[in-house]
Amino acid sequence: MTDGTSASPLPVATTAARVRDPIVPQRAVLVLPTTAEYDSRTYRIASALVARGHDVTVLARLRAGLPADERHAAGYRIVRVPVAAIEGLPFPGTVRRGRVAIRRLYAWRSGTPYRPVPPLGSWPETRSADAPASSQGAGDDDAAARPAPASASLPRRVLSGVMRRLAIPLTIRSQMRASRAAGPPADLYHGMAYMGIPIALDLGRRHRGRVVYDARDIYIDAANLARMPRTLRVLIGRAERRWARRADRVITVNRPYAEVMAHRWAVDLPLIVMNCAYRTEGPEPRPRRLHEALGLTPATRVVLYQGGFSRDRGIEQLIAAIPSIPDAVLALLGYGALQAELEAIAADPATGGRVRVLRAVPPTELLGWVASADVVAMPIQPTTLNHRLTTPNKLFEAIAVGVPVVASDLPGMAPTVREVDAGLLVDPTDPAAIAAACRALLDEPAEAAAERRRRILSAAHATYNWETQMSRLLDEYGRLTGRPW
């Protein structure tokens, strides 16, 4: 990446905080419930392992337009398998033939053209409650993708509701079946999120490898799961507890999450591996990628939101706040369920060009874009326990390049913001408070702003960096396999 903000792995010698035993090359498989296109944590783990001489495979989900097998520029392999809830049913071939027959009968009875069932792997990946909002689009052939319209018959609505509730176990089962043939033998399987760990456990059992559960959220209290019926949430919670206890080690991203998980699952306190970015020098002069991409004048200030386009992330509050921030534009960099809605808002003449939408960029390019912002805003809403305790990736990415933040005054991220003096904390539900905090940072005198930037970068280099976090993970890998990584 250019602009002095490379996110590529540093040389092997820099990824350890002390002298280590000689590295023994080993095999690792990282299992994801997404396509692995934009998962920064997976990229950092995989690229750091490859840089140390290990054989790394990322086992992910196939989506139309992506290769089933590719070699990432960082040197690790990505294998994608076709996944759909319907393929998790017993006798999936029979079920699919039945669907073809029903579609042909419907076409004949209604006089409409026959609409073929898409081949497995041709639809967008199935919803994953832990995945970025951008990867949560479900395909036409996925029975769990969306509820039946209100005009549908009662039997169809009932069937749709049942399938939506069965989508999680069926999707997991589908990916597990497909992964058994595609997942290579390994010394260690690293299962990402609650829909990745059962696949990792299955492969670990088959190939006698050690298994790590990377629980990056309190899933039962996050996103779609938090809105499900209590009975279903209890069942999923029990399953996750069972998977966590079967794993050889649980890791997570911050102390509040670790304490909740240890209590709920009756496991040792999970290892904390924060979602920090690689050390980087803050580029001088700062890059202006956002200005260039959006055609902004040099004097325009940029407030950046980057990440998943989904509810409760504070996007709506930022849109309400931006009219009260003079000479500023709100740049929304990401993708997800709200993308079409946000693009319509940006195109509305009423916004006066103050809201702009940009497509997500790969992890290897992200820091250069973040470094071009004047403020990074993350007013995540306190709607769930998971949100109240979160320390989002975007916080550490802003810290990595010395950009001040406006963040929610919540128990998860507030201590880090205060410790680093990384910016200002606000009531995330109050657009006026968000606007006032953005103005305060944007209007900060040049000398004070430069001093804040130096403090943020100093904290990034000393503590909040991936080299430090990866060192902890390597130690744990070595303890599990009995050989140094």
C-alpha positions, -999 to 999 in steps of 0.1 A, spaced: 0 0 0 12 35 -6 12 67 15 34 51 41 5 31 57 13 -4 46 -8 -30 63 14 -58 50 32 -81 75 65 -67 89 96 -89 87 95 -120 109 119 -104 134 95 -76 141 65 -97 150 80 -109 183 85 -87 213 114 -109 225 138 -136 213 119 -169 206 128 -205 201 135 -214 165 103 -215 145 90 -250 135 70 -247 103 34 -259 109 0 -259 92 -29 -237 102 -64 -235 88 -86 -204 96 -123 -212 92 -146 -182 84 -184 -180 80 -178 -153 53 -161 -150 20 -128 -137 36 -127 -107 13 -128 -80 40 -120 -97 72 -90 -77 87 -84 -101 116 -81 -131 94 -58 -112 70 -35 -102 98 -33 -136 114 -28 -154 81 -3 -130 67 18 -129 99 19 -168 100 30 -170 63 57 -144 70 70 -168 97 72 -197 72 39 -215 81 15 -231 57 -19 -213 60 -52 -220 44 -83 -198 49 -115 -219 46 -143 -196 37 -177 -194 18 -181 -192 -19 -200 -164 -35 -207 -157 -72 -178 -139 -88 -152 -151 -64 -127 -180 -71 -132 -212 -52 -94 -215 -48 -69 -187 -48 -36 -176 -35 -37 -143 -16 -9 -118 -24 3 -123 12 10 -159 4 -18 -178 21 -44 -199 3 -81 -192 3 -105 -221 -3 -141 -212 -6 -169 -238 -4 -205 -234 -16 -229 -229 13 -267 -227 15 -292 -235 42 -311 -259 20 -279 -280 16 -279 -286 53 -312 -306 51 -312 -344 51 -309 -358 15 -302 -323 0 -301 -338 -35 -337 -351 -32 -348 -317 -18 -333 -298 -47 -349 -321 -72 -382 -316 -54 -377 -278 -57 -371 -281 -94 -403 -301 -98 -423 -276 -78 -409 -247 -98 -418 -265 -131 -453 -272 -118 -458 -236 -107 -446 -223 -141 -471 -246 -159 -500 -237 -136 -493 -200 -137 -483 -197 -173 -451 -179 -163 -416 -188 -175 -398 -215 -156 -373 -200 -132 -344 -226 -127 -330 -232 -93 -295 -216 -93 -266 -240 -91 -250 -244 -57 -224 -217 -52 -239 -192 -76 -258 -171 -51 -244 -146 -26 -232 -161 7 -257 -170 33 -264 -146 62 -240 -148 91 -249 -129 123 -213 -122 131 -202 -112 96 -198 -77 85 -231 -63 73 -216 -63 38 -215 -100 37 -250 -106 50 -268 -106 17 -287 -138 12 -293 -153 -22 -325 -161 -41 -321 -198 -36 -316 -196 2 -349 -204 19 -338 -185 49 -328 -154 31 -359 -133 38 -395 -137 50 -423 -145 26 -442 -114 15 -474 -105 33 -494 -114 2 -481 -150 3 -503 -179 13 -505 -189 49 -486 -222 44 -458 -204 25 -455 -178 53 -454 -206 80 -428 -225 60 -407 -193 55 -408 -186 92 -397 -221 100 -368 -220 75 -356 -187 88 -353 -201 123 -336 -232 110 -312 -212 88 -284 -210 113 -280 -248 121 -287 -257 85 -261 -232 72 -235 -245 96 -243 -281 86 -240 -271 49 -206 -255 54 -194 -284 75 -203 -309 48 -186 -289 21 -155 -283 43 -148 -319 50 -136 -325 15 -120 -291 11 -103 -286 45 -67 -298 45 -51 -316 75 -35 -291 99 -18 -288 132 -42 -261 143 -77 -250 133 -87 -214 142 -125 -211 141 -138 -176 136 -171 -167 152 -199 -190 164 -207 -202 128 -170 -210 122 -161 -229 154 -183 -260 148 -166 -265 114 -132 -260 130 -141 -285 157 -153 -311 131 -120 -307 111 -99 -308 142 -115 -341 153 -111 -356 118 -74 -346 115 -64 -346 151 -55 -309 152 -58 -285 180 -88 -260 178 -90 -224 188 -124 -206 191 -120 -169 182 -151 -154 197 -151 -118 184 -185 -108 197 -210 -118 223 -230 -133 196 -262 -142 214 -265 -105 223 -255 -91 189 -272 -82 156 -298 -106 143 -295 -130 172 -304 -104 198 -337 -99 180 -346 -136 178 -372 -153 201 -358 -161 235 -362 -198 231 -341 -199 200 -315 -176 216 -312 -200 245 -307 -230 222 -280 -212 202 -264 -200 234 -262 -236 247 -247 -248 214 -221 -220 215 -213 -229 252 -208 -265 241 -185 -256 212 -165 -232 234 -159 -259 260 -148 -284 233 -123 -260 219 -87 -262 232 -86 -225 238 -110 -196 235 -97 -162 225 -115 -128 222 -109 -92 215 -112 -74 249 -114 -78 286 -151 -71 290 -160 -98 264 -136 -122 280 -152 -118 315 -187 -124 301 -176 -155 281 -157 -170 311 -188 -166 333 -214 -179 307 -194 -208 294 -175 -218 326 -142 -217 308 -108 -202 317 -106 -165 310 -102 -163 272 -69 -150 258 -73 -114 248 -59 -106 213 -71 -71 204 -80 -62 168 -51 -38 164 -35 -28 131 2 -32 122 26 -5 134 29 22 107 44 56 105 18 83 102 24 96 67 35 132 63 19 150 46 -12 130 52 -28 113 22 -59 127 6 -75 96 -8 -110 106 3 -107 141 -12 -95 126 -44 -121 99 -46 -149 123 -38 -137 153 -57 -135 175 -26 -117 208 -23 -86 208 -1 -104 229 26 -132 204 31 -130 185 63 -138 148 62 -156 129 90 -152 92 82 -174 63 92 -160 30 79 -173 -5 85 -205 -24 81 -236 -6 68 -261 -19 93 -285 -6 120 -272 6 154 -238 15 142 -245 52 145 -248 60 108 -282 75 111 -270 98 139 -240 109 119 -262 118 90 -283 139 114 -252 155 128 -233 165 96 -254 196 88 -242 211 121 -205 206 112 -194 235 90 -172 228 59 -174 190 64 -185 160 45 -195 126 60 -178 98 41 -193 64 46 -168 37 35 -181 2 36 -209 -21 25 -238 -40 38 -276 -42 42 -281 -4 42 -260 4 12 -288 11 -12 -306 32 14 -275 52 22 -267 58 -15 -303 71 -19 -297 95 10 -264 106 -5 -280 113 -39 -309 133 -24 -304 170 -32 -316 178 4 -283 165 18 -264 191 -3 -236 166 -11 -227 164 26 -231 127 27 -210 105 4 -208 67 0 -177 47 -10 -174 10 -15 -154 -10 10 -117 -16 3 -95 -46 11 -77 -47 45 -44 -42 27 -56 -7 15 -78 4 44 -53 23 66 -44 46 37 -80 57 35 -84 60 72 -53 82 73 -69 106 49 -98 115 72 -98 144 97 -120 126 122 -131 89 124 -166 86 140 -180 55 157 -211 64 176 -222 28 181 -256 26 197 -260 10 232 -288 -13 220 -272 -46 230 -247 -59 255 -224 -67 226 -225 -30 214 -220 -16 249 -188 -37 254 -174 -36 219 -140 -23 209 -145 -20 171 -117 -25 146 -122 10 134 -110 24 168 -76 6 165 -73 15 128 -78 52 136 -52 49 164 -28 32 140 -26 62 118 -30 89 144 -65 101 134 -86 114 163 -120 97 170 -155 106 181 -166 75 200 -195 62 221 -191 67 258 -196 31 265 -178 6 288 -160 -12 259 -143 15 240 -143 45 264 -113 32 285 -91 29 255 -100 63 241 -93 79 275 -60 61 280 -47 71 246 -64 105 245 -75 94 211 -104 118 208 -138 126 224 -165 105 240 -202 113 234 -237 101 240 -241 82 208 -278 87 207 -275 125 205 -267 139 170 -260 174 186 -234 159 209 -218 141 180 -217 173 160 -202 193 188 -174 167 194 -166 166 157 -164 204 156 -142 205 186 -117 181 170 -118 197 136 -114 232 150 -85 222 173 -55 245 169 -28 231 147 -2 227 174 -27 209 198 -39 187 170 -3 178 161 5 170 197 -26 147 200 -15 130 168 19 123 183 4 109 215 -19 86 195 9 73 173 31 68 203 4 46 220 0 27 187 37 19 185 40 10 221 9 -10 229 -20 -9 204 -4 -27 174 -7 -61 158 29 -71 164 22 -71 202 -11 -89 198 3 -115 174 31 -123 198 5 -134 224 -13 -155 198 19 -172 187 27 -181 223 -7 -197 227 -4 -216 194 30 -229 206 15 -240 239 -13 -259 221 8 -277 195 40 -281 217 62 -265 190 71 -229 186 53 -208 159 
